[in-house]
Amino acid sequence: MTRIPSSPVALQPPRFTTGLRRPLIGLTALALSIAAVNAQADSLLVTGANGYGFNEQRQLESFSSLYVEDGKVVARGGDDLADQHPQADRSLDLAGKTLLPGLIDAHTHLLGLGYGLLEVDVRDLGSAQESATAVADFAAENPDLPWVRGRGWNQVLWEGKEFPTASDLDAVIAERPVILQRVDGHAIWVNSRAMELAGINADSTAPEGGEILRDENGNPTGVFIDNAESLITDHIPERNPAEMARAYDAAVSHIQALGLTQVHIAGSSAAELAYFQQRADEGSLGVRLYPMIASTDPELDTLLSRGIVDDPQDWLDIRSIKIFADGALGSRGAALIEHYHDRPDSRGLMLQTREELAALVAQAAEHGFQANMHAIGDRANNIALDIYAEQLDAQPQSRELRHRIEHAQVATLEDIPRFAESGVIPSMQPTHATSDKNMAGDRLGEKRLAGAYAWRYFLDSGSRIAGGSDFPVEPANPFYGLHAAVTREDRDNQPPGGWLPGQKLTMAEALRSFTADAAYAAHQEQALGSLLPGQWADFIVIDRDIIRDDPEAIPDTQVLSTWIAGDTVYEL
């Protein structure tokens, strides 16, 4: 095996000839497709690969051959590996195509993605009026839906950057209730019919940790932020099992094609966890799952008392909880130490008190669960770090739980080294930086940007970053995240040279955050993420060498096949 040089090496473009089985197409065939995964062949020999994996020191190495037995890597190395295993049940000649460890997204909302694929999508539309028109068109095509749901609006992209109003929706759809989540999931936009059904009027008050936007007369405008969302969402019918199944199948089919072999799910209800367990029992998950129990779920105590779920096949591990400290930067819900630069009367929203957050962390630790706290603003990150440090002082063994901070988006420069000191993992999403680059300065001012989206500072201070996307807040394509991490540019490669370019990662560091270090963040580094002997043979084959090729072309990467435990779950 070869250590990867620091400078690019020019390679001839390889060709791809495999003779792989074509996958079963369509959502109805998903369960049969995954059953084929579990009926593992005895052995697989991969040759002719432009392969990359990580060694025990987390350094990137190259190889050309991979030998697999019963779904696990037995050996990887050079061309001579084929001579050592001439009797493999299956052989795969990649003819120089690039092979990577299966990609892991450490922060997702899997069912949210699935529902979004089946509902109206207003992402990237240029105005409230365009968004409302798209909603009306969707409603006309789906006349039987009692509530029209969707996601993706982002007023920061619109001229004037003003929040939308119920009247924008009322102009095109007034007879049925409409609810649209903001792109970050931390605000909703509804029409007047939705507010009427929820009993919202000028006298309605927002719960602690939430805000109702109002006009000059004090009337709700139709936007509800963070905890205030419940004033509307409590009146929407629960998702039924059939809807959940359709959403799950849609999401899994989508991400298999993008090269994801595992996802960490940032907040799952008891009903969702039961559904995941059902799919695991059936052998039809289709992707490895690491769901976090939603700390807001009424059954939290019961779920924790059952203890962790540690699947020996690593399809479904449940050993963490998701806790919310604050909101999001775009809706000015992220909790800041100082006031917002563009709203001097606000420092954002803490969604729970410090005491409530500390109690949840303590409860998780008591049952041996990892605590994963959403913290975007510097005030929320500071409070989270204080809570983790206090627990570590009282219970030094809690370091072994590998608590996480989800997003760690804005931190003071003094707080960044505290992550590694306390063994707290920053779970970060590179595309948030490139999506927020035109807004973050407005919200924070230039001075606070020094500790914003500061991946390089985290790595240099000793942290392991768990890389993710936060889909469907961002697109699920992990190559968008890899590109953002190494270029600090958006998918149009803007700005040239990158936004806050001093925080760029190397390609090896970025890939590690989406593989080996993401596995570490789920206590699974011995089983996943590096393609080391003894690990599951989760890998992908792609159409280009993202390690050595032009990084600006990374978003165009095409996944040719996705493999879990030595069998295909997707093929182009």
N, C-alpha and C positions, 0 to 999 in steps of 0.2 A: 504493500500500500504506500501511497505517496502523499506526503504533506503538501498542502496547497501553497504554492508560492504567493508572495505578497503582490507581485505584479502580474498583469494578465499575460496569458500565453496564447498565441494565435493557433487555432485548430482548424482542420478541414471540416466542413459540414458533414456530419454523418448521415447515413441513410437508415431507414427503419423497415425491417421485414420480420414479422413475428409469427404470423399464423395463429394469433390468439383467437379464442372463441369470441364471437360477437355477443354482446350482452343482451339480456332480455330488455325490451323497450317498453316503456309505459309504467305508470304508477301501479297498475293492477298486477304487474309482474314483479314488483319489488320484493315481495316476500319469497317468491321462488328463486329470484336472483340471489338473495342472501342465504337461502338454504344451501345453495351451491357452494357458498363460501365456507359454511360450517362442515360440509362434506369434503374435508381437506384431502388432497392427494398426499401420498407419503413423502414425496420429495420433488424439489424444483431446482433446476440449475439455470441461472441467468448468466449469460456470457455476452461479450461484446459491448458492455455497458460503459458509458462515460459516467461512472457512478461516484457519488459523494456520500459520506457519512461522517460521524464524529467518533473520535477515540475516547478512551477512558478519561483523558484530560480535557475533554470538550473541544478538542481541536479538529478542524476539518481535514479529512483525508480523502484521497481518491482511490478507486478500485475499478476493476473491469469485470469481475465475476462475483457472484453471490450464490451460495448453496443453502437451501432451505429444507428442513424436515419438519413435518407436522406443524407447519405454519410459522416456525421460528428459524431465525438465522443460525446456521451452524458455523459457517465460515464465509469470509469475504477476502478477496485478494486479486491476484493477477490471473493471466490466462492459464497458468498451470493448474488452477483449481479444477478446471474441467477434466484434466487427466486423473485427478484424485477421486472424481465422482462420475465415472462413465455410465453408471447404471441408473441415473436419476429417472424417476417416473415421467417427469416433464422437463422440457428444455425450452429456453427462451433466448434467442439471439437478438440482441437489441441493435446490432450493427452500428454501434457508436452513438446511439441516442442517449440522452442524459437521464439518469436515474437519481432520484432524491429520496430521503426519508419521507414517509407520509407526513403531510403538513397538519399541524395542530393549531386550531384557533382557540386561544385561551380566554376569550370573552365574547360570548354570543347570546343571542335570544332565538333559539332554533325554531320554536313554534311561532314566534313573532315573524320570522322570515317566511314560514309556511303560510300563515294567515295573510301576510302581505302579498305573497304571490297569487293569492286567490281574491284579493280585494283591490280597491282603486289605489293606484300609486301616483302621487303627485310630486315625487322627487324631481328636482331640477327644473320645475316649471317656473316661468319668469315672473309671475304675479299672482295675487290672490284671485283675480278674475280668471286667469287661465286655469288655475287649480279648481275653481268652482265649476267651470265649464266641463273639465274632465270628470268631476264628481257627478254632474248632471248626466253626462253621457253614460257613465257606468251605471247610474241608477236606472236609466231608461232601458239598458240592456239586462238589468236584473230587477224586474218589477216586483218579485216576490220577497225581496229582502225587507224585513221590518225596520232594521237600522242599516243605514249606508255607512260602511266603515272604510277607513283608508289611512294612509300614512305618507310622510315624506316632505311636508311643507317646511320651508325655511325662509322666513322673512328677510334674513340677512342678504339673500340673493336678489331681492326685489328692489326696484327703484324706490328710494325713500326709506327702505328697511323698516317699515312700520308693520306692526302686528296686524293680521287680518281681523275681520269682524264677522259677526253672525249675518249681518246684512249682505255681505258679499255672497254668502251661500243662499240666503233667502231669495235673492234675485233670480236664482235658477232652480232651486229646489226648496220648497217651503212646506210641502205636505208630509214629507217623511223626515224623521230625525237623522241628522248627519253628525258623525264624530270622526275627526281626522287628527291623528297623532302628529306632533311635530317630529322632524327627522330624528331628534335625539331622544324621543320618548318622554320628555319631561314637560310637555305642555300639550293641551288638546285645543282644537278649534271646532266649535259646534255651531249649528244653526239655531234659530229661535224655537223651532219645533222641539229640538232636543232639550233646550232650557225649560220650555213649557212642561214637558213630560217629567222633568226632574224637579219642578217646583222652584226654579231659580228666578229671583227678582231682585230689586234694588236693596231689599232688606237681607238678602242672603249674605252670610259671612263665611270667610275662608277658614279652614282649620289651621292650626299651628303647622308651620312648614309649607304653607300653600298660599297662593295669591289668585284673586279674581281680578282680571283687568277690567277697568270701568271707564266710561266716558265722563265728560265734564259734569254731567248731571248725576253721576253715581250709579248709573245703570250698567250691569254686566255687558261687556262688548262681545262675548262669545269665546274668549280665551281663558283657560284655567290652567294654572301652573302648579306642577308637583302635587303636593297633597290635596290641593283643591280639585284635582281631576276626579277624585272620588265622588264629588257632588253630582257628577254626571254618570260616571262609570258604574256606580252602585245601582243604577236604574236600567242597565243594559242586561239582557238575558245572558246567562252563563253559556259558554261554548259547550256544545253537546259532543258526545264521544265520536260521532261521525265527522263532525267538523275537525276535531283534533286529529283524527286519523288521516283525513285528506291533507291537512296542513303539514303533518309530520312527513308523509310520503312525498309531498311536493318539495319540502325543504331538503330532505335527504337526497332525493334525486338531483336537486340543484347543486348541492355542495360536493357530492361524489364527483361530478363532472369538473369541479374546480380543484380537485386534488386534496381535499380535506379528508383525513382518515379518523380524526377525533375532534370533538368540540367540547369546550367547557361552557355550560349553560348558566348564565348569571341570574339565577332566581327561578326556581321551579316550585309550583304548588304541589300539595299532597296528591291531587288528582293527576297532575302531569307525571309525578314520580311513579305513581301506580301504573300509569300507561307505559312509561318507559320500562318498568319491570315486566309488564306483560309482554312487551315486544322482545325483551331479553329472553324471557322464558320460551318464547316461540322461536328464538333464533333469527329474528327478523329486524334487528335494529338498523343494520345497514351501515352504521358508522359508530365508532366508539364514543361513549358519552361520559362526561364528568359533570353532572348537574349539581348545582348548589341549592340547598333548601332555602326557599324564600323565608326570611326571618319574620315576615308579616303574616305568614300562613297561620290560621287558627290552630292547626295541628302540629305546630312546631315542637311543643313539648313531647308529644307522642313520638314524632319522627326521631327526635334526638334520643329518646329513651330506648329505642330499638337498637341503637348503636350503628357503627359504620357498616356500609355494604362494600366489601372488598372482593370483587369478582375475580376468581383465579384466571379466567380467560380475558379479563380486562376490557370487556365490552361495556360494563356499567358499574362504575364505582361512585358511591355516594358517601362523602366524608367531609363535606363543607357546607357552610351556610352563607347566604348573601345578605349583607346588611347595608342599608342606605344611610349615609351621613348627610349628604347635601344634594342639590339639584345639578343643573347643567349650565355651562357658560353662555350658550346662545340665548337661553331664555332668562338669563341673569339670576339663575337659581343657585349657581355654585357659590359656596360660602367663602367669602374673602376676608382677610384680616383688615384691610383698608377698604374704603368705599369703591364702588365701580367708577371707573374713569368717566364713563358715559352716562352714569346715573348716580350722582353724588349723594342721593338720599338712601342708597341701598348698599348693604354688604352681602346680599344674597340670602339663602335660606338654609338653615340647619333643619333637616327633616325630623330629627329626634334629638333629645337632650343628650348631653355628655353622659349623664348617669344611665340613661336608657341604652346608649351604645355600649358602655362599659359592661352593663349587665348582660347584654347579648353575647359579647365576646367571652365573658366569664362562663356563661351557660354553654356555649359551644365547646370551650376548652374542657369543661367539666366532663363532657361526654366524649372527648377525644376527637372533636371536629375542628377543622380548619375554619377560621373566621375570615371572610373576604368582604372587606368594607369598601363600598363605593365612596370615593372622595375625589372631587374635581378641584375645588378651590383650595387656596393655601391654608385657610382657616380650618377647613374640614380635614385636610391632610395632617395638619399640626395636631389636631385633637385625636385623630386616629393613631398617630404615632405615640402620643402621650399615653393613650389607653393600652396599646400593645406593650410599651416600655414598662408601665406599671405592672401589667400582668407578668411580664418576664422577670421583674424584680421579685415578685411574690412567688412565682412558680417558674424557675429557670428551665424546667423540662418543657415548658410550652413552646420553646423555640422549635422543638421537633414537629410541631403542628404546621409550621410554615404558613403562618397567617399572611394574608395578602391585602394590598390596597388596590382596588380596581380603578384604573385610569391614572391616578397619581399625576394629574394633568398640569396642575399649577402648584408648585411648592417653593418655599423659600430656599435659598442656597444653603442655609444652615440646616434645614431639615433633610435635604437629600441624602447626606451620609448616614443619617439615622436609620434609614431603611436597612442597609447592610448591617449596621451595628446591632439591630434588634432581630435580624433574620427575617424581616418582612419583605415579601416579594412584590415589586411593582409590576402590576399587570397593565400593560400599556398598549395603545392602539395607534400605530404610525399614521394611518390615514386621517385620524382626528387632527393632526397638526396641519396637514395640507388642506383639509376642508375648512379649518378654522382660521387659516392664516390671514384672511381678509377681515376677520371679525375680532380676533384675540387682542390685537393692539387697541381697538376701540374700547373693549371691555376693561382691559388691564392697564393700559398705558405702557410706554416703552420699558420702564424700569422693571416692572414685574415679569416681563417676558423673559428675563434672564433665567428664571427657574421654571419656565413653561415648556412642556413637551421636550424635556431636557434629557433625552435618552443617553447621550454621551456622558453627561455628568453622572447619571445613575450607574452606568457600567464602570466608569473610572473610579467610582467610590466603592466598588465591590459588589454591586447588586447583580442578580440574574433577572433579566427582564423576560416576563412571559408575554409573548406577542399575540395580538389578536386584532379583531376588526370592529367588534361591537355590532355586528350585523343584526338586524337590518338598518341600524342607524347609518352605517356605511355599507357599501356593497360587500358581499361575502367573498369576493375573489381575493385569495391571500397574496396573489402576486401584486396586487395594488398596494398592499401593506409592505411587502418587501421592497418595492420600488420607492415608496415614500420614505422608508427607513434609510435607504442608502443615498437618495438624491435630495430629500426634503423638497421635492417638487410634486405638483399635482400631475394628473394623468395627461395634461397638455404640456408637461415638462416646463411649468412655470412656477416660480420665477427662475430664470436661468441661473444656475449655480446653487439654487435652493434657498428656502426661507430659514433664517437662523442656521446657516450651514455648519456652524461649529458643532452642532449636535448630530451630525450624520453618523451612521454606523457603517462598518464594512459589510460586504455581502455575507461573509462567514458569520459575523455577529448577528446580522438580521435573520439569516436562515436558522441559526441556533435558537433564536428567540421563538421561532415558530415550530421548533422540533424538540431538541433535547431539553432546553430550558422550560418550555411549556410543559413537557412531561414532568420535569422536576417540580413544577408548581402544583402538580396533581399527585405527588408522591409516586410517580410511575417511571422514574428515570431508569430503573433496572429493566423495565419491560418495553418501553417505547422510545422513539425519538431519535435514535442514533444509528440504527442498523448494526449494532454490535452483536457478536455471537451470544445467543441466549435470549435476544429480544425478538418480539413479534416481527415478522417480515411484512411490515406496512411500508409500502413505497409507491412512488408515482414515476411515470415516464413522461417526459415533456419534450417539446420540439426544439429546444434551444439550451445552450449552456449559460445559465444565468450567473454563474460564478465568474466566467471569463468574458462574456459578451458585454456589449454596450448596456449599461444599467438603464438607460432611458427607454430601452425596448422591453424591459421586464413586464410592463402591463399587458403586452401583446402575447405573452406566453400562452401556449395551448397545451392543455393536458391531454396526452394520448391514451393513457390508461391509469387507473387507480387500483391498487392492490391492498387488501387487508388480510393478514395472516396467510400470505402466500397465494391468494386467489383474487381474481379480478372482481371488482364490484362495478367498474365502469370501464368502457372502452369507446373511444371516438369512432 
